[in-house]
């Protein structure tokens, strides 16, 4: 099973508001839900059927991306 690359994740989250937490599905790579609270975002992704979502936070500035 192929895994999402950093470039693919960056491309997927580029239009999400800065500072938001994002839950992504890996196959195919897509945004499940995003919001200000990581726990709520994770819970909502699981409610949508994604047992182990990819969770990332959109950087506050364009120069940082921590995965």
Secondary structure by P-SEA (a helix, b strand, c coil): cccccaaaaaaaaccccccbbbbbbccccccccccccaaaaaaaaaaaccccccccccccccccccc
